Amino acid sequence: MLYVILGTLIISIFYLWKKIKKLERRDRVKTEFFMNITHDMRNHLNIILNTSKLIGLKVDKNLNDRIIALNQSSYGLLKLINNLIDMTKVENEFYSLNLENHNIVDAVEEIVQSVSCFIKDKGIDIIFDTEIEEKIMAFDKEKIERIMLNLLSNGAKFTPSGGRIEVNIYEKSSEILISVKDNGVGIEKEKQKYIFERYKQVKEGEVYEYGGSGIGLSLVKSFVEMHGGRVTLCSDYGRGSEFLISLPCKIINNEECRNINNFNVEMAKVEFSEVINKS
């Protein structure tokens, strides 16, 4: 009887293992299909966007306004596609960090300065302040850029004209703290626990009118955690929000500090697609 039970158990485990492997293969095929189709969508969209830019150079003002609107919609769609691709990579652990030793203060300041025109065009003041002038540490510049652009564009979306966004950098023990604070619409207490969940939106009053996919802040959390850090939210509904990023200060051994690459202006236009021309 014992052998029968043992044999039945082994057979059951074997079939369960086969079923799991089949589901894993099916999931991998679906993921690869999704990645391929979103990459193709991005390629086609880039052609449309580049063509509309060329057309915009040779048309009269009335039509040029339509071209600008087309460009903004294209940037918005490109942002959604990029976020979907990135979220799929994160979910399937395809992402890896490209760590290099840089001055984190310079990196953040460059991002703030490069998008300040978009924020000021909406009638919002942007203030950058830091308690330290230099902190060399290992981080992925592209990921930090995506993190800051997302938080700044969120702040600009949900802060009315005449408002303020403040970016501050502090050093505490073995961590660098980056604060992005606004005096915008804020987030209700019961909604705050969902803010970093993927595909979740805070559909409340003024916030809902801006739409969005609910992916951006989830990516922010993933990118920060990939650095071994954490991101937290403190918000008072009707008075504003503060996102606080904590990053561990570490240096890569035998890595020379290199000059930071030029800021990606096109990526800034993509991230701020829901803000530009919306005042």
Buried (B, 14 or more C-beta within 10 A) or exposed (E): EEEEEEEEEEEEEEEEEEEEEEEEEEEEEEBEEBBEEBEEBBEEBBEBBEEBEEBBEEEEEEEBEEBBEBBBBBBBBBBBBBBBBBBBBBEBEEBEBEBBBBBBBBBBBBBBEBBBEBBEBBEBBBEBEBEEEEBEBBBBBBBBBBBBBBBBBBBBBBBEEEBBBBBBBBBEEEBBBBBBBBBBBBBBEEBBEEBBEBEBBBEBEEBEEBEBBBBBBBBBBBBBEBBEBBBEBBBEBEEBBBBBBBBBBBEEEEEEBEEBEEBBEEBBBBBBBBBBBBE
